[in-house]
Amino acid sequence: MTTRVILVRHGESSYNAERRVQGHCDLSTLTDKGEAMAAQVATALQDLTFDAIYSSPLQRAKRTADIIVSGLPNPPALQTTDDLKEISLPLWEGLPFTEVESKYPDEFRDWKDQPHKLKMTLPDGSDFFPIPALFEQARRFWQTLLANHAGQTVLVVAHSGINRALIYSAIALPPESYQRFQISNCGISILNFSGELGQSVQIESLNITSHLGEPLPNLRPKHQGPRLLLVRHGETEWNRNGQFQGQIDVPLNDNGRRQAAQAGEFLKSVQIDFAVTSSMLRPKETAEIILKHHPDVQLDTRDDLREISHGLWEGKFEAEIEQSYPGLLHQWQLHPETVQMPEGENLEQVWERAIAGWNAIVQSYSGQNCTVLVVAHDAINKAILCYIAGLGAESFWNFKQGNGAVSVIDYPNGADSTPMLMAMNITTHLGGVLDKTAAGAL
């Protein structure tokens, strides 16, 4: 019984536009642009039915939620909770970021580089750690929501900081990773919970912004390093049928070619400077179709981006695998890092070559402010996304990768800096906010 949560950040606010710290301060209001963004979210979510809607009580989030609710057919009543308030930054709130950086240089450096250690000494002499407090707030919200709405679809409208903490606490990403994910104004993220907090959670998508008129989240100011667009190949007939394909070189089917063409149209206006693909047929054809809109870009291939070898599972359906290897498929679904594929690979082997290939691509464009298209496979992409997030192979199933989906990874401070996951598993170009691609085997 899956509980689906649609997580939205408020629209652009006056303090966003002025580059001021907001936090718990409730003087910031939506700009005209922010109100228009909220209406665009309502349009994007019109086909969904919600069982409950929650919002932060701070006016920039509540106004966003009110606009969204007014654009939905037969929505439930909006509820507010203090557990969705933005991170509390009591010494900084209302100040321009430039003033914070000059007035509190050591604390600001911690905020950027090791946010979990950020400490504020309050007027009463007590020490306050904003990030751990925010994570506790996020866990408290999840425990309440999951207890009250098991198996339902819930819309949550809040803020950048708390939305990050909600996502991180759901997938057990620690507070020190606070700056790894981007949460844009009116960006949409989707989480699927299998049960209570602490049980399996899938991020179906992260920070979708295409409904706002731009296909991808904007680059951050002073961006110095490469941007990589990580794409999964289009559908194959074996994806459609649920057969394990692995390193059997199955080509795209007609729907897969349509998905590749839709991804190409989606990325048509995006500057692509370089392109790399797995050497297998299905990602290579996907990349070639996308690059029809970028005819001057050379396509390079890498063998280390080839899909996981499923060994003796390849070509088989789940029922056949269960019959031949009782319990092993269930183990793969629960603890994938512990499974050795019969006469195939384990995730550690896949991880080593996928990450080596990824890092080689990143280093190839070190120092360049460029965009690189990388087309690969489900398991390869999931390994890369875990690595980008700072997670291990045990988190393999936390990230969904639909056929033809686009993810965006930035290196804002250069190729040797910590990467930032700007968006993940965008499939809006294939029809709607939800990922409706085939859920077949890898």
N, C-alpha and C positions, 0 to 999 in steps of 0.2 A: 504494500500500500504506500504509494509515493506521495509525499507532501511537496508541492511545487511552490516556490517563492519567487516572485518577480520583484526585484530590488531596483529602485530608481533613486538617483540623486536629484535634489531640487534644481530648478532652472537657474540661470545666471542671476546673481544678486548684486545689489549696489556695492557691497563690500568686495565681491569677486571682481567687479569692474574697476574698483579703486585699488585692488591689490592690498586689501586689509585683512587682518586676522579676524575670524568670526567667532569660532568656538560657541560658548553658551550665550554670547551677546545677541540680543534680539532686536537690535536697531537696524539690521540689514534687511532690505526688502527686495522683492523681485524687480528687475528692470523690465522694460517693455520686451526686450529680447527674451528674458527669462520666462515671461508669461507666454510668449509665442512658442517657446520650446516645450513648455508643459502641455500646450494644446497639441503639439506634434506627438508627444508621448501618448496622449489619449487616442489619437488616430491610429498609432501603431498597435495599441492594445485593444482596439475595438472588438476584435473577434474572440477575445478571451472572456471567460466567465469567472468572476472572483467570488469566493465564499466569505472573504473578510478583507478589509483594507485598513492598514495602520499607517500612522504618520507621526513624525516628530511634532511636538507642539510649537516649536520655533517658527515664526511667521513665514520665513522664506520656504520652508518645507511644507508647512500646512497650506499655504497658498498654492504651491505646486500640486499638492494632493487634491485640493478643492477643484482646481481646473481640470485635472485628469478625471476625477469622479464625475464632473459635469458633462464630460464627453463620452462616458461609457453607458451602454444600455443596461438599465436595471441594476445599478451597483448596490452593494450593501452599504450600510451607514459607515462613515469614516470614524475611526477610533484613534485617539492620540495617546501616546505613552512617553513618559520622561526617559525610558530606556532607549529611545531612539534619538535623544538629543545629541548634538555634535560633541566632539571631544572638548573637555574643559581645559582652557589655557588661560587661567585667570590673570596672569601678569602681562599677557600679550594682547588680549582681546581689544579690538578697535584700532590697534596700531597698524600703520603700513608695514609690510614685510621688510622694506628697506630699513625702517627705524628699528625693528626687532633685531635685525642682523647687526646693526651698528651698536645698539644698546646692550644686547645680550649675546655677544659673539660666541662664547663657549657653549651656551645652551642652544643657540641656533645651529651650531656645528653638530651637536648631539642630535638635534631634531632631524638633520639631513642624513647623518652617517650611522648613528646608533640610537634611534628614537626611543627604544625601550629604556634607555638610561637617562632620558631627559628628566631633570628634577627642577621643580620650582619651589623656592622657599617663600612661604606665604607670610603676610604681615604678622601673624601670631607666632611665627618662628617654626611652624611645622613644615615638613617636607612633603611635597605632593608629586607623584609620578603619574603624569597624564595618560600614557599609553597603557600600562597595566590596569589602571582604573577603567579605561575605555573597553578593554577586553573583558573585564569582569561584567561590565554593563551589557556587552554583546552576548555573552553566555547566558546571562539572566533573561534577556529577551528571547533567545532561542528556546530556552527551557519552557517559558510560558507559551510561546506560539506553538511549539510542537506538541505540547500537552493538550492544547485547546483546538487544534486544527489538523489533526492527523488525517492524511489522505485528501486534504483539500488544496485549493489553489488560493494563494494569499498575495496581495500587493502590499509592498512596504515602500514608503517614501521617506527618505531621510537625508543624510549628509555624506560628504566624502569620507571623513574619518570614521564615523560609526559604520558606514557601509563596508569599508575595508575590514574593520574589526569583525563585523558579522561574517564576511566571507572567510577570513583567516581562521576564526574560531570554529567555523563549520568544518574546515578541512584540516584542522590541527596545525596550522601554520603559525609559528611563534611570533610574539610581538616585535622581535628584532627585524622581522621581514616587512614591517609596516609600510615601507616606501616602495615595495616591489610591484604593486598593481596600480594602474591608473583608474580613477573613478571620475569621469567627466560630468559636467553639468547635464542633467537629464539623460545620462547614460543608463542603459538597461542591462541588468545582469539577471541570470536565471539559475537557481539552485534547486536540485532535486534531492530530498531527504528520504532515505529508506526507512527511517524510524526515528529514534530519539537522538539527541545530540551525543556525538561520540560514535554513532553507527555510520554506515557508509553514506557518503554525500557526493553527488556529482555536480560540478559546475557545468551546466549545459552551455552557457555563454557568459562572457564577461565584457561589460562596458561597450555594448552596442550603441553606436551613435549615428548610424546611417539614416535613421528616420529624421534626423535634424538637417539633412541636406548635404552632409559631407560623408563620403563612404567610410573614412577612417578617422580616428581621433587625431586632433592636431598635434604636430610636433611641439615639444616643450620649448619655451624660450631658451636661447643660447645652446640649442642642441648641437653636439659636436661629432657624434659617432654615427654608425650605420643604423638604418631601419631595415628590419627583415620582415617580409611577409611570408608567413609559413602557411602553406596550403596543403590540404589533403587531396589526393587524386579523386576524380569523379567515380561514379558508381560502376562496378562490374556486374556481370550476371551472377557471379558467385557471391558478391555482397548482397544482391537482391535475394538469392536463394538461401543464404545463411551457410554457405560452405566456407571452410577455412582454406584460404589461398596461400598466405605466407609468401614463400619465394617461388611458387608456381607463377609463371609470367602471364597472368590472365589480363586480356585487354579491356578497355572500357566498353560498356554496352552503349546503346543509343542514348539512353538517359544520362549516362556518365558524360558523354560528349556534350549533351545539352547543358549539364551542370558546369562543365569546363567553360563552355561558351558564355554562360551566365556569369561565372566568376570573371571571365575576361571582360565582359561588358561592365561589370561592377568596378573593375580596376582600370578601366579604359582611361579615365581622367587622372590616374595616379602616375607620377613619374617613376618609371622602373629603369634602373641603370644597369643592373646585372641580374642573371638568372642561373639557378642551379637546380638540378633535379636528381632524384634517384635514377639509377640506370635502368630500372624496370619499365615495361611498356606502359602501364597505366598512369604513373605520374609523369612520364616523359610526354605522352600524348596530351595530358592535361596541361602541362607547361607550354607545349607548342601551340595549343588552341588559345591560351591566355595571351601569349606573345604575338598573336596575329595583330593585336593593336599596338605592338611595340616592335616593329620589324627590324629595327637596328640593334636589338639586344641579342647578344650571343648566348646560347643555352649550353651550359657545362653540365656534365654528369658525374655522379659520385657513387661508387659501389657501397660505401659505408652507410649510405642512406637507404639501402634496400630493406624491405620489410623483414620482420622477424621470421626466422625459419621455424615453422611448426613441425618440421620433421614428418613423422608418420601420421600426424593429424591432417596434413594438407590434402585437400580434395574431399574431406569427410564432413558430414553434418554432426551436430551436437549429439544426436541419439546414437550415431555410430561410434563416436568417441567415448561416450559413457559406457557403451556395451563392451568396448575393447579395453578401456582404462577406467574402471569404476572409481568414482570419486575424484579423479584427477582434474576433470573439467570444473567441478565445484571448487576445488582448491585454487584453480587458476582464477576463478571469478572472485574469490574471497581474499586470497593471499598470493597474488601473481608472482611476487618476488621469490617465492619458495619453490616454484615449479620448473623442472627441467623437461622441456618438450622431448618426447621419445625420438631419438636420433635427430634432434633439432637444437635450438638455442634455449638458454634461459635469459631472464631479463637483465642480469648483470652483463652478459655478453652483448646483448642488444644495446644496453646503456653505454657501454664502453665505446663501441664503434659509432653510435649515433652522436654522442657528445663530442667525440674526437672530430667527427665530420663537421658538426655544427661550429665548434671552436675554430676549426681551420677556415671555414667560410667567413666567420666574423673577423679573424685576424687578416684574411686576405684584403679586407676593406678597412683596416685599421687607419684611423685618422681621416677617413673620408665621410663627408656628410652625403650619403647616398642611400638608395633604396634597392634592396636585393630580394628578388622572388626566390623562394625555396619551396619546391614541391616534393612531398614525400608521402608517407603512409601513416596509418592509424597508430601502430605501436611506436614507430620512430617519432612521430609528432608528440605523442604523449610523454615519451621519455624526455624529449627536449623541453616540453612545457614543465614537467616536474623539476628539471634542472634549473630552468629560468626562475621558477618560484622558490627554489631553495629546498625542495622536497626530495625524498628518496624514492626508489622503485616501488616501495610499499604503497605509494600514493598514486600509482599508475591509473587507477579507475576514477580518480577525482576529476579528470578532464575529459570532456567529450570532444570527439573529432568527427564531424559529419563529412560525407563525401562532398567535395567542392567548397568546404569551409575555409575561411581566411582568419588567421590570427596575426597579431601585430606585436613585434618585439623591438624595442628601442634600446640603444646604448647611448643615453643622453650625454654622458661625459666621456665618450670615447670607447673604443673596442675593449679596453682593459677595465672598464668600470662595471659596476653592478647593473645587469640588464633590467629593463622594466617591461612588464607585460601590459601593453596598452589596450589590447582587446583580444578576445579569444573566441574561436568558433563562431564567427559571423556567418550566418546563413540566410540573412534577410534577402539577398539577391536570388535565392531559390524559392522564396515565397513565405512571407510572414516572419514574426519574431521567433517562433519556436523552430527548433531543428527538426524537420520532417523527413530527413534523408533516411536511407535504409539503415536498420539497426543490425545488419548481418555481421558475420564473423570477420575477423581481421584478415 
